[in-house]
Amino acid sequence: MMRIYKTIFATAMLCFATMSHAQHIEKPSVEGATSFAVIIDNTSLDKCRAEVDLYKQTIEAEGLPTFIVAANWESPEQVRQQLIALHKEHKLEGCVFIGDIPIPMVQRAQHLTTAFKMDERKHAVEDCSVPSDRYYDDFDLVFDRMEEHPAQGLMHFFAMNPLSPQYIECDIYSARIKPQKSNGDPYTQISAYLKKAVAEHKSKNEFDQFLSYTGHGSHSNSLVAWRSEQQIVNEQFGDRFKHRNSARFTRYTMEPYTKYDCIREMRREELDFMIYHQHGDYFRMYISGDPHTSSTDEHIEQMEYRLREYYRRSPASANKLADQWGLDSVKWHLNANEVALIEKDSILELKQGIILEEINDIRSNVRMIFFDACFNGDFRNDDYIAGKFIFSEGKTVIGWANSVNVLQDKTSYDLMGLLGYGARVGVWAKYINILESHIHGDPTLAFYSPDAQKYNINANVHNNDPKYWVEQLSHELPDMQCLAMTRLIELDYEGTSELLLQKYMQSPYAVVRGTAMRLSERLDDENYKKILMKAWSDEYEFIRRIAVTRMGQVGDDDFIPLLIESYIKDNNSIRVMFQTTFALASFDRDKVLAAIEKRFEKASFHNADRYKEEILRYVDQKTADNGEPSHLRKFTDTTDKWRQFYISALKNHPYHQFTDTFCKILSDENESEKIRVLMAEALAWFNISVNKEQIAATCKQLLEKGGMSEELTREVTRAYSRLTSKK
C-alpha cells in the first residue's frame, strides 16, 4: 500500500544515507528482481569474514542478490535510513541483523501488541518499552526519539508519533542473529551459526515432520481448542503428513512431566518444525504444571509440595490455607526451609520447565521452533530462550518468538502452510508480524519442496497487480488464497471488502474463513458485521472464539441474541463460553436481560432453567455494582485512584453503553488532567466500536477548539488517528 508518508519520508532518508560515510557497503555479485541485506557491525564482519562471505554466496546461489552493510552502528535511525535507501534503489525484500545492532524500544504503541499493557508512567523505561524491529521493517510507522531517556547499551527509546499510521504493514522482513553472552566469544558463535545456516540451505530438507505441543494453562486447557488445531494443519499441508503419520499433537497431560518428551522430540534429526503453546519468560519455558495424581500418597505428596512453596513465599498465607484444610502445619510445611526439601522441591519444579542453562545440553535438531509464548524472544536481554536455541549445537536455525507477553486468543497458523511449499521464512513472517514478534536466525531459509518451482511463492509474492491476486483467490492451496486476500488489502483493491465476505461465506477451509474474518476487521464495514453474524456458529472453534470476542468489542445490539445463543449451544467450548460472557457485559444491561428473558420464555430444551440461571449470574457478576443494576458510577463517583484503574481497564473491555459519559469526561475541562489523558488513551481502543464515530467526532472537536496541554493533545490526536484509520 502507498501511504502519504512514504515518498517524502523515504526520499529524505535516502539523502541522509547517501551523506553518511561511516558505512561499508558490499554490493551483490548477481542480479535479481529483489535483494537482501546483511546488516552487521564492523567487528563482527572482521572476525567472521569467511563465514559471512559463505553465507552471502549461498543466498546468492539461490538467486537472491545480497548486500553486506557494515558500520559501527550508533543509532537505530542510521540503520533504518540505510534500509529505506536499499529498498528504494534495489527493491530490498528483507534483512538480517548480525551482532551489535541497535535495539529500538517502543512506547505508546501498545495497541499494536496483542497483550502488553504495562503502565508506561509507573515503570522503568527499559521494562515498559517493547523491543521491536517493526521500527526497521515498516517504513511508514513514525517514531519520535525519547530524548529524556538516553540509550542504554544497544537499547534506544522511541515513542510512536500520534500521526503515524496505526497499523503494521511491513515493507520488508527482518531477523536477528544476536549471540548469547553465556555462550562465550560472540564471534565464534556467529561463525558457527552461519556455518549451520549454510549447511541447512544446502540440505534440501523437506517440511514433512511436524510437532505441536500445548502446555499447562494454554487456551484454558481446552480440549476443544486443542483438537481444532489438527484441522488447520491438515488444511494447510494437505496430505503432507497423512501417509507418513509425521504430524504429532501432544499436550501436558500425556505424561506426568512432558518436558522430557519435548526434549526427545527436539533432538530428533528429522523433525522440521515444532510449535510450543505455553507460558514463558526470557529465561524459562513453562512446559507443564503440577502432574495429575491418582493415589492418596500422590495427592498428599503434591499437597505438601505446594504448601511448602506457598510457605516460602508467604508463611501467613500457607498457615491460613492449612487451617482451612484442617492440616497440621508442623507436619505439612513448617520444614519447608530444610536444605534437603529445598533441593527436592527445586528438582520437582525444574521438571516442569526448560531453563536457559539447560538448552546447550539439549542440542536441539528441530529446524524451526515457534515459541507461542510470552518473552521467549526478549532480545533486550544478554541471553534469552529463542537465541539460546539457535546458537546451541544441533540443527536448530530458526526461532520465531515474542519479545514481550502475548495473547493466547490469537491464531498461530496464519499463512504457515506457505512454509511447506518453498516460501522463505522471512516471506511468510512479513505478513503476520505484530509489534512483538521476531525471527531469530536466518530469514532467507526455505524448506525444500518439490512444488517450489510450481508455485514460485518467493517471486510471485512481489506481484503488485491486483488482478493477479484476485485470480489466486481460487488457488488450490488454501494459504495462497489467504495470501491473496492479504495482498489485496495491502494494495487497497477497491473490491476487497466484498471478496472477503464472499470468501468467508463460501470457503470450505477454516483457515481461509479465519483469514477473511481477520482482514475484514481491518476494514470494519458492514460486511464485517455480516461475517460476525455468521462466524459465531462456525465449525472451527478459534473462529467462534474470536467472533464472540469481537462482538463485545464492536457492541452492536444485533449481536446480543447471538451471544446468548452461543452460550447455550457452545457451552462445552470453555474459551468460547468465557469470551461470550465477557462480551455480554459490553452491552446495555437492560437489553441483555430482556433478550435472555425472550430467549428462555418458551425454551423446552434439556436443562434450560440451569442455562438461564447461569447466564443471568454471569451477567450480574459482570454488569452489576454492589447489587445495583449499573456499574457506571465506577467511572464517575469513585476516588480518582479507582477511576484511573477502571478507565485504563477499558482498553481490554469497552463498555459501549457508557460512551456518552466517557465523551463528557474527556471533554470536561473541570476534570483532572490525568483523568482526561487516561480517558483519551482508553477511547483509542474503541477502534471497532459501533460508537467510534461519536468518539472520533468528540476528539475532532477538542482538537479544533485547542487549549489542551501537550500530553492531552497528543493522546486525543492518537485516539482520533486510530478511530478514523481504515486499516
LOVO-603617 format. One line per 10 residues: number of its first residue (from 1); their letters; for each residue x, y, z of C-alpha. Coordinates in nm, 3 decimals. Example, Ala and Ser with C-alpha at 12.3 -4.5 7.8 and 13.67 -1.06 7.14 Angstrom:
BEGIN
1) AS) 1.230 -0.450 0.780  1.367 -0.106 0.714
% end
This chain:
BEGIN
1) MMRIYKTIFA) 0.000 0.000 0.000  0.111 0.359 -0.065  0.073 0.584 0.237  0.109 0.963 0.229  0.432 0.946 0.429  0.616 0.708 0.201  0.755 0.919 -0.085  0.861 1.222 0.118  0.997 1.025 0.412  1.186 0.770 0.201
11) TAMLCFATMS) 1.344 1.043 -0.014  1.465 1.229 0.292  1.611 0.917 0.443  1.784 0.828 0.118  1.958 1.166 0.113  2.072 1.120 0.472  2.206 0.772 0.398  2.393 0.899 0.093  2.569 1.161 0.303  2.680 0.907 0.562
21) HAQHIEKPSV) 3.038 0.794 0.511  3.076 0.558 0.808  2.914 0.261 0.640  3.090 -0.005 0.438  2.866 -0.147 0.164  2.947 -0.453 -0.044  2.722 -0.499 -0.346  2.572 -0.825 -0.471  2.759 -1.035 -0.724  2.438 -1.140 -0.902
31) EGATSFAVII) 2.129 -0.962 -1.030  1.769 -1.031 -0.937  1.421 -0.889 -0.906  1.471 -0.813 -0.535  1.761 -0.804 -0.290  1.860 -0.888 0.065  2.090 -0.714 0.316  2.320 -0.839 0.589  2.339 -0.557 0.845  2.643 -0.624 1.063
41) DNTSLDKCRA) 2.878 -0.436 1.293  3.237 -0.381 1.178  3.400 -0.606 1.437  3.166 -0.898 1.366  3.237 -0.868 0.994  3.611 -0.857 1.054  3.610 -1.155 1.291  3.363 -1.363 1.086  3.457 -1.257 0.734  3.489 -1.606 0.583
51) EVDLYKQTIE) 3.153 -1.723 0.720  2.971 -1.404 0.619  3.108 -1.436 0.266  3.000 -1.800 0.252  2.652 -1.706 0.377  2.625 -1.434 0.110  2.742 -1.674 -0.164  2.490 -1.936 -0.053  2.197 -1.694 -0.064  2.303 -1.557 -0.399
61) AEGLPTFIVA) 2.336 -1.909 -0.538  1.962 -1.936 -0.469  1.901 -1.625 -0.679  1.874 -1.357 -0.410  2.125 -1.069 -0.454  2.279 -0.986 -0.116  2.433 -0.665 0.020  2.670 -0.660 0.315  2.639 -0.334 0.508  2.882 -0.287 0.795
71) ANWESPEQVR) 2.933 0.002 1.036  2.983 0.085 1.399  2.611 0.141 1.427  2.540 0.420 1.672  2.164 0.455 1.641  1.855 0.284 1.500  1.799 0.589 1.278  2.125 0.515 1.098  2.020 0.156 1.029  1.668 0.248 0.920
81) QQLIALHKEH) 1.791 0.512 0.677  2.016 0.259 0.506  1.734 0.004 0.476  1.499 0.261 0.323  1.766 0.362 0.072  1.830 0.000 -0.030  1.457 -0.066 -0.058  1.409 0.237 -0.282  1.711 0.172 -0.506  1.737 -0.207 -0.509
91) KLEGCVFIGD) 1.393 -0.342 -0.411  1.516 -0.478 -0.081  1.288 -0.761 0.035  1.449 -0.833 0.371  1.748 -0.812 0.600  1.920 -0.982 0.891  2.085 -0.801 1.183  2.407 -0.973 1.291  2.595 -0.881 1.607  2.569 -0.545 1.782
101) IPIPMVQRAQ) 2.277 -0.378 1.606  2.078 -0.112 1.799  1.753 -0.229 1.956  1.450 0.002 1.919  1.249 0.012 2.242  0.899 0.133 2.155  0.641 0.312 2.370  0.288 0.446 2.304  0.217 0.164 2.062  0.065 -0.097 2.290
111) HLTTAFKMDE) -0.237 -0.124 2.059  -0.003 -0.288 1.807  0.077 -0.565 2.055  -0.162 -0.846 2.140  -0.145 -0.825 2.519  0.125 -0.591 2.654  -0.034 -0.329 2.883  0.240 -0.221 3.127  0.188 0.131 3.265  0.446 0.348 3.088
121) RKHAVEDCSV) 0.425 0.615 3.359  0.497 0.396 3.660  0.768 0.156 3.544  1.127 0.192 3.436  1.153 0.278 3.068  1.363 -0.030 2.990  1.088 -0.252 3.134  0.774 -0.090 2.993  0.900 -0.048 2.636  0.859 -0.313 2.366
131) PSDRYYDDFD) 1.176 -0.433 2.191  1.059 -0.422 1.830  1.219 -0.435 1.488  0.898 -0.306 1.333  1.090 0.020 1.366  1.314 -0.115 1.092  1.085 -0.315 0.865  0.771 -0.099 0.849  0.897 0.225 0.693  0.567 0.413 0.726
141) LVFDRMEEHP) 0.543 0.397 1.103  0.662 0.723 1.257  0.862 0.724 1.580  0.997 1.008 1.794  1.315 0.957 1.991  1.252 0.995 2.365  1.527 1.246 2.437  1.455 1.229 2.809  1.571 0.866 2.810  1.933 0.823 2.692
151) AQGLMHFFAM) 2.035 0.500 2.525  2.124 0.205 2.747  2.377 -0.009 2.565  2.206 -0.127 2.246  1.864 -0.007 2.365  1.730 0.320 2.220  1.392 0.454 2.328  1.119 0.578 2.095  0.755 0.682 2.119  0.515 0.620 1.833
161) NPLSPQYIEC) 0.404 0.951 1.684  0.027 1.014 1.721  0.004 1.098 1.349  0.173 0.774 1.247  -0.027 0.505 1.070  -0.189 0.300 1.343  -0.137 -0.047 1.198  0.154 -0.265 1.090  0.212 -0.334 0.723  0.577 -0.426 0.675
171) DIYSARIKPQ) 0.773 -0.314 0.371  1.045 -0.577 0.425  1.111 -0.869 0.658  1.385 -0.871 0.919  1.558 -1.110 1.159  1.824 -1.111 1.430  2.134 -1.319 1.488  2.236 -1.196 1.834  2.499 -1.400 2.023  2.433 -1.516 2.378
181) KSNGDPYTQI) 2.660 -1.377 2.648  2.682 -1.702 2.844  2.798 -1.893 2.534  3.135 -1.720 2.533  3.307 -1.546 2.243  3.035 -1.381 2.029  3.228 -1.409 1.704  3.284 -1.779 1.746  2.908 -1.809 1.794  2.827 -1.607 1.481
191) SAYLKKAVAE) 3.071 -1.808 1.272  2.932 -2.139 1.396  2.574 -2.027 1.338  2.639 -1.910 0.981  2.805 -2.244 0.900  2.498 -2.419 1.039  2.265 -2.198 0.834  2.461 -2.258 0.516  2.451 -2.634 0.575  2.074 -2.617 0.614
201) HKSKNEFDQF) 2.039 -2.420 0.290  2.221 -2.700 0.111  2.045 -2.988 0.285  1.727 -2.988 0.071  1.531 -3.075 0.381  1.158 -3.106 0.318  0.889 -2.982 0.556  0.741 -3.322 0.640  0.787 -3.369 1.017  0.573 -3.155 1.247
211) LSYTGHGSHS) 0.504 -3.140 1.621  0.271 -2.920 1.821  0.296 -2.915 2.199  0.038 -2.750 2.427  0.147 -2.670 2.781  -0.044 -2.625 3.104  -0.273 -2.322 3.107  -0.268 -2.263 2.733  -0.617 -2.184 2.597  -0.759 -2.260 2.945
221) NSLVAWRSEQ) -0.656 -2.624 2.889  -0.949 -2.654 2.647  -0.956 -2.987 2.465  -1.190 -2.840 2.204  -0.935 -2.568 2.121  -0.651 -2.823 2.121  -0.830 -3.061 1.886  -0.918 -2.785 1.637  -0.550 -2.724 1.572  -0.525 -3.054 1.388
231) QIVNEQFGDR) -0.797 -2.943 1.147  -0.600 -2.635 1.047  -0.273 -2.823 0.993  -0.443 -3.076 0.769  -0.592 -2.795 0.561  -0.266 -2.607 0.526  -0.046 -2.901 0.436  -0.293 -3.127 0.254  -0.186 -3.491 0.277  0.174 -3.400 0.360
241) FKHRNSARFT) 0.156 -3.580 0.695  -0.133 -3.823 0.649  0.050 -4.104 0.471  0.364 -4.071 0.681  0.198 -4.025 1.021  0.454 -3.749 1.075  0.243 -3.479 1.240  0.211 -3.518 1.615  -0.003 -3.319 1.860  0.084 -3.353 2.228
251) RYTMEPYTKY) -0.019 -3.181 2.548  0.092 -3.156 2.908  -0.148 -3.424 3.038  0.008 -3.708 2.838  0.286 -3.767 3.091  0.350 -3.650 3.449  0.642 -3.440 3.324  0.622 -3.384 2.947  0.944 -3.184 2.946  1.145 -3.494 2.869
261) DCIREMRREE) 0.922 -3.594 2.579  0.968 -3.244 2.436  1.346 -3.273 2.466  1.344 -3.613 2.298  1.144 -3.469 2.012  1.370 -3.167 1.970  1.670 -3.397 1.945  1.518 -3.590 1.653  1.722 -3.508 1.344  1.424 -3.549 1.113
271) LDFMIYHQHG) 1.195 -3.303 1.298  1.141 -2.991 1.087  0.902 -2.771 1.282  0.786 -2.757 1.642  0.537 -2.516 1.793  0.518 -2.458 2.166  0.189 -2.325 2.305  0.291 -2.244 2.660  0.367 -1.972 2.911  0.716 -1.832 2.912
281) DYFRMYISGD) 0.975 -1.577 3.010  1.309 -1.483 2.860  1.476 -1.738 3.089  1.218 -2.018 3.102  0.967 -2.225 2.906  0.679 -2.333 3.132  0.618 -2.678 2.987  0.371 -2.824 3.237  0.209 -2.766 3.574  0.163 -2.996 3.871
291) PHTSSTDEHI) 0.122 -3.354 3.750  -0.214 -3.524 3.783  -0.224 -3.756 4.083  -0.418 -4.080 4.110  -0.346 -4.224 4.456  -0.373 -4.100 4.816  0.005 -4.097 4.859  0.048 -3.893 4.540  -0.223 -3.649 4.649  -0.053 -3.597 4.986
301) EQMEYRLREY) 0.292 -3.555 4.834  0.165 -3.295 4.588  -0.021 -3.101 4.859  0.288 -3.097 5.081  0.498 -2.970 4.792  0.251 -2.690 4.713  0.216 -2.585 5.078  0.592 -2.564 5.113  0.607 -2.342 4.804  0.336 -2.116 4.948
311) YRRSPASANK) 0.515 -2.105 5.284  0.842 -1.990 5.127  0.662 -1.702 4.957  0.416 -1.614 5.235  0.415 -1.807 5.566  0.089 -1.642 5.675  -0.093 -1.750 5.357  0.034 -2.106 5.387  -0.074 -2.132 5.753  -0.415 -1.991 5.669
321) LADQWGLDSV) -0.461 -2.242 5.390  -0.350 -2.529 5.613  -0.601 -2.422 5.879  -0.871 -2.402 5.616  -0.794 -2.757 5.507  -0.762 -2.880 5.866  -0.394 -2.974 5.831  -0.118 -2.982 6.092  0.129 -2.708 5.995  0.422 -2.879 6.165
331) KWHLNANEVA) 0.376 -3.197 5.966  0.280 -3.041 5.635  0.505 -2.745 5.572  0.694 -2.589 5.863  1.000 -2.787 5.749  0.990 -2.608 5.413  1.327 -2.437 5.457  1.525 -2.751 5.529  1.806 -2.782 5.276  1.708 -3.134 5.166
341) LIEKDSILEL) 1.348 -3.032 5.097  1.452 -2.716 4.914  1.670 -2.928 4.686  1.394 -3.185 4.637  1.135 -2.920 4.554  1.375 -2.741 4.320  1.418 -3.062 4.121  1.041 -3.111 4.102  0.995 -2.752 3.990  1.265 -2.789 3.725
351) KQGIILEEIN) 1.084 -3.090 3.580  0.802 -2.857 3.481  1.004 -2.630 3.255  1.310 -2.573 3.039  1.551 -2.300 3.151  1.835 -2.119 2.975  2.107 -2.320 3.146  1.975 -2.647 3.001  1.942 -2.550 2.637  2.301 -2.605 2.526
361) DIRSNVRMIF) 2.287 -2.963 2.655  1.963 -3.033 2.469  2.140 -2.992 2.132  1.814 -2.934 1.953  1.785 -3.052 1.592  1.434 -2.932 1.504  1.500 -2.684 1.226  1.246 -2.421 1.331  1.081 -2.361 1.668  0.771 -2.144 1.702
371) FDACFNGDFR) 0.754 -2.013 2.060  0.386 -1.924 2.107  0.464 -1.782 2.448  0.548 -1.464 2.634  0.902 -1.319 2.640  1.084 -1.624 2.493  1.221 -1.389 2.227  1.308 -1.094 2.452  1.630 -0.991 2.279  1.694 -0.691 2.505
381) NDDYIAGKFI) 1.849 -0.949 2.741  2.204 -1.084 2.712  2.058 -1.436 2.695  1.706 -1.542 2.601  1.531 -1.866 2.511  1.497 -1.833 2.131  1.851 -1.701 2.093  1.993 -1.974 2.309  1.836 -2.244 2.092  1.971 -2.118 1.760
391) FSEGKTVIGW) 2.324 -2.081 1.899  2.337 -2.424 2.061  2.483 -2.729 1.895  2.241 -2.917 1.673  2.046 -2.816 1.365  1.801 -2.559 1.501  1.842 -2.249 1.285  1.517 -2.054 1.333  1.330 -1.937 1.640  1.008 -1.742 1.596
401) ANSVNVLQDK) 0.933 -1.574 1.927  0.784 -1.276 2.108  0.977 -1.002 2.287  0.700 -0.932 2.543  0.388 -1.108 2.664  0.145 -1.230 2.401  -0.227 -1.304 2.385  -0.346 -1.664 2.387  -0.659 -1.582 2.186  -0.473 -1.531 1.860
411) TSYDLMGLLG) -0.404 -1.769 1.577  -0.057 -1.918 1.544  -0.114 -2.060 1.197  -0.165 -1.760 0.968  -0.010 -1.843 0.628  0.202 -2.119 0.784  0.122 -2.358 0.501  0.339 -2.145 0.272  0.644 -2.279 0.456  0.564 -2.625 0.328
421) YGARVGVWAK) 0.573 -2.512 -0.033  0.906 -2.332 -0.055  0.838 -1.989 0.096  1.130 -1.827 0.274  1.073 -1.786 0.647  1.101 -1.409 0.606  0.847 -1.400 0.324  0.600 -1.580 0.550  0.674 -1.365 0.856  0.644 -1.031 0.678
431) YINILESHIH) 0.267 -1.069 0.652  0.191 -1.185 1.004  0.403 -0.952 1.215  0.280 -0.797 1.536  0.486 -0.546 1.733  0.645 -0.815 1.950  0.707 -1.100 1.704  1.052 -1.165 1.554  1.260 -1.414 1.357  1.573 -1.521 1.540
441) GDPTLAFYSP) 1.810 -1.669 1.286  1.831 -1.675 0.907  1.515 -1.535 0.740  1.617 -1.648 0.391  1.590 -2.015 0.478  1.325 -2.210 0.289  1.231 -2.572 0.340  1.280 -2.782 0.030  0.962 -2.852 -0.165  0.926 -3.046 -0.491
451) DAQKYNINAN) 0.649 -2.796 -0.572  0.858 -2.484 -0.504  0.908 -2.401 -0.873  0.545 -2.475 -0.949  0.417 -2.220 -0.700  0.721 -1.986 -0.700  0.592 -1.811 -0.388  0.911 -1.613 -0.319  0.892 -1.440 -0.657  0.515 -1.414 -0.704
461) VHNNDPKYWV) 0.458 -1.255 -0.364  0.603 -0.931 -0.504  0.344 -0.907 -0.783  0.159 -0.579 -0.732  -0.115 -0.636 -0.989  -0.449 -0.677 -0.805  -0.586 -0.882 -1.095  -0.321 -1.146 -1.029  -0.425 -1.176 -0.666  -0.795 -1.190 -0.750
471) EQLSHELPDM) -0.711 -1.493 -0.965  -0.525 -1.652 -0.671  -0.842 -1.647 -0.461  -0.928 -1.980 -0.623  -0.579 -2.127 -0.582  -0.556 -2.494 -0.489  -0.355 -2.410 -0.175  -0.573 -2.256 0.099  -0.287 -2.041 0.225  -0.227 -1.898 -0.121
481) QCLAMTRLIE) -0.590 -1.784 -0.106  -0.511 -1.629 0.233  -0.202 -1.458 0.092  -0.412 -1.326 -0.196  -0.660 -1.165 0.045  -0.372 -1.018 0.244  -0.209 -0.868 -0.064  -0.539 -0.722 -0.189  -0.580 -0.542 0.143  -0.224 -0.417 0.112
491) LDYEGTSELL) -0.283 -0.296 -0.245  -0.604 -0.111 -0.150  -0.804 -0.308 -0.405  -1.148 -0.148 -0.426  -1.348 -0.470 -0.420  -1.164 -0.629 -0.127  -1.450 -0.597 0.123  -1.696 -0.789 -0.096  -1.432 -1.052 -0.178  -1.360 -1.109 0.191
501) LQKYMQSPYA) -1.729 -1.155 0.262  -1.758 -1.397 -0.027  -1.456 -1.600 0.084  -1.588 -1.626 0.438  -1.937 -1.732 0.332  -1.829 -1.983 0.066  -1.492 -2.131 0.160  -1.481 -2.489 0.291  -1.146 -2.409 0.459  -1.139 -2.282 0.817
511) VVRGTAMRLS) -0.801 -2.121 0.755  -0.948 -1.918 0.468  -1.259 -1.818 0.663  -1.046 -1.716 0.961  -0.821 -1.500 0.744  -1.120 -1.339 0.574  -1.269 -1.250 0.912  -0.939 -1.114 1.045  -0.877 -0.897 0.739  -1.237 -0.776 0.727
521) ERLDDENYKK) -1.189 -0.641 1.078  -0.924 -0.406 0.939  -1.183 -0.257 0.703  -1.454 -0.260 0.973  -1.751 -0.202 0.748  -2.099 -0.352 0.708  -1.953 -0.669 0.558  -1.752 -0.727 0.874  -2.075 -0.725 1.072  -2.222 -0.980 0.829
531) ILMKAWSDEY) -1.924 -1.208 0.884  -1.953 -1.185 1.262  -2.325 -1.260 1.244  -2.231 -1.590 1.081  -1.896 -1.666 1.246  -2.025 -1.722 1.599  -2.150 -2.065 1.483  -1.854 -2.159 1.261  -1.741 -2.521 1.281  -1.390 -2.411 1.376
541) EFIRRIAVTR) -1.351 -2.330 1.746  -1.099 -2.050 1.703  -1.325 -1.859 1.463  -1.616 -1.889 1.706  -1.395 -1.774 1.992  -1.270 -1.465 1.809  -1.614 -1.386 1.668  -1.781 -1.359 2.009  -1.482 -1.163 2.140  -1.511 -0.913 1.857
551) MGQVGDDDFI) -1.888 -0.887 1.908  -1.812 -0.749 2.252  -1.555 -0.509 2.110  -1.798 -0.386 1.844  -2.104 -0.354 2.069  -2.378 -0.372 1.806  -2.708 -0.461 1.977  -2.787 -0.709 1.699  -2.519 -0.934 1.848  -2.693 -0.977 2.185
561) PLLIESYIKD) -2.926 -1.266 2.086  -2.639 -1.440 1.906  -2.416 -1.424 2.213  -2.694 -1.575 2.423  -2.736 -1.849 2.163  -2.360 -1.906 2.165  -2.366 -1.956 2.540  -2.638 -2.219 2.505  -2.502 -2.408 2.206  -2.126 -2.382 2.267
571) NNSIRVMFQT) -2.123 -2.449 2.640  -1.857 -2.721 2.604  -1.604 -2.482 2.447  -1.460 -2.323 2.759  -1.270 -2.043 2.582  -1.572 -1.952 2.370  -1.804 -1.953 2.670  -1.566 -1.732 2.871  -1.541 -1.476 2.590  -1.919 -1.487 2.539
581) TFALASFDRD) -1.997 -1.393 2.898  -1.723 -1.130 2.890  -1.869 -0.981 2.572  -2.224 -0.957 2.709  -2.104 -0.708 2.971  -2.023 -0.464 2.690  -2.392 -0.410 2.614  -2.673 -0.228 2.790  -2.771 -0.440 3.087  -3.146 -0.398 3.042
591) KVLAAIEKRF) -3.127 -0.502 2.675  -2.927 -0.811 2.766  -3.171 -0.911 3.041  -3.468 -0.858 2.808  -3.303 -1.073 2.539  -3.238 -1.350 2.792  -3.600 -1.347 2.906  -3.720 -1.359 2.545  -3.490 -1.650 2.455  -3.591 -1.863 2.753
601) EKASFHNADR) -3.959 -1.767 2.760  -4.069 -2.088 2.587  -3.743 -2.282 2.597  -3.803 -2.654 2.624  -3.454 -2.798 2.572  -3.288 -3.003 2.843  -3.161 -2.801 3.141  -3.300 -2.474 3.003  -3.360 -2.341 3.355  -2.999 -2.414 3.452
611) YKEEILRYVD) -2.864 -2.234 3.145  -3.082 -1.932 3.218  -2.974 -1.921 3.581  -2.607 -1.947 3.484  -2.612 -1.677 3.220  -2.807 -1.441 3.446  -2.547 -1.496 3.717  -2.264 -1.415 3.477  -2.439 -1.100 3.356  -2.499 -0.991 3.714
621) QKTADNGEPS) -2.136 -1.053 3.810  -2.003 -0.851 3.518  -2.256 -0.566 3.496  -2.389 -0.503 3.847  -2.216 -0.284 4.105  -2.261 -0.394 4.465  -2.607 -0.523 4.385  -2.709 -0.214 4.186  -2.808 -0.258 3.821  -2.534 -0.040 3.667
631) HLRKFTDTTD) -2.163 -0.001 3.731  -2.139 0.336 3.558  -2.054 0.500 3.889  -1.715 0.325 3.884  -1.617 0.580 3.622  -1.786 0.882 3.782  -1.840 0.859 4.158  -1.529 0.685 4.296  -1.196 0.834 4.401  -0.951 0.937 4.130
641) KWRQFYISAL) -0.728 0.641 4.215  -1.002 0.390 4.134  -1.136 0.591 3.843  -0.790 0.573 3.687  -0.792 0.196 3.728  -1.138 0.147 3.577  -1.074 0.386 3.289  -0.747 0.212 3.199  -0.930 -0.123 3.207  -1.149 -0.002 2.919
651) KNHPYHQFTD) -0.860 -0.089 2.685  -0.939 -0.455 2.742  -1.314 -0.425 2.795  -1.505 -0.147 2.618  -1.838 -0.052 2.771  -2.011 0.090 2.464  -2.327 0.160 2.662  -2.148 0.437 2.853  -1.995 0.614 2.552  -2.188 0.938 2.616
661) TFCKILSDEN) -2.046 0.958 2.969  -1.693 0.877 2.852  -1.703 1.153 2.591  -1.829 1.401 2.852  -1.542 1.308 3.085  -1.292 1.356 2.802  -1.439 1.697 2.714  -1.490 1.825 3.069  -1.232 2.096 3.145  -1.317 2.064 3.515
671) ESEKIRVLMA) -1.190 1.705 3.519  -0.834 1.644 3.628  -0.570 1.635 3.357  -0.476 1.277 3.448  -0.835 1.150 3.414  -0.880 1.316 3.074  -0.549 1.181 2.943  -0.634 0.829 3.059  -0.978 0.854 2.902  -0.827 0.964 2.570
681) EALAWFNISV) -0.590 0.669 2.582  -0.871 0.426 2.664  -1.113 0.554 2.399  -0.847 0.499 2.133  -0.909 0.128 2.190  -1.273 0.164 2.076  -1.143 0.143 1.718  -1.405 -0.111 1.604  -1.679 0.007 1.837  -2.022 0.081 1.697
691) NKEQIAATCK) -1.974 0.423 1.863  -1.629 0.503 1.725  -1.761 0.783 1.501  -1.912 0.956 1.803  -1.582 0.932 1.990  -1.385 1.049 1.686  -1.618 1.348 1.649  -1.554 1.440 2.014  -1.178 1.416 1.958  -1.201 1.632 1.645
701) QLLEKGGMSE) -1.399 1.900 1.829  -1.142 1.910 2.108  -0.852 1.938 1.863  -1.025 2.217 1.669  -1.102 2.404 1.991  -0.744 2.372 2.118  -0.627 2.495 2.456  -0.532 2.148 2.583  -0.199 2.052 2.737  0.070 1.898 2.518
711) ELTREVTRAY) 0.011 1.550 2.665  -0.368 1.562 2.631  -0.340 1.697 2.276  -0.106 1.415 2.186  -0.337 1.144 2.322  -0.653 1.294 2.171  -0.469 1.312 1.838  -0.361 0.949 1.874  -0.718 0.844 1.954  -0.852 1.031 1.653
721) SRLTSKK) -0.590 0.869 1.428  -0.681 0.520 1.546  -1.056 0.573 1.531  -1.050 0.713 1.177  -0.795 0.468 1.035  -0.939 0.232 0.773  -0.684 -0.039 0.846
% end
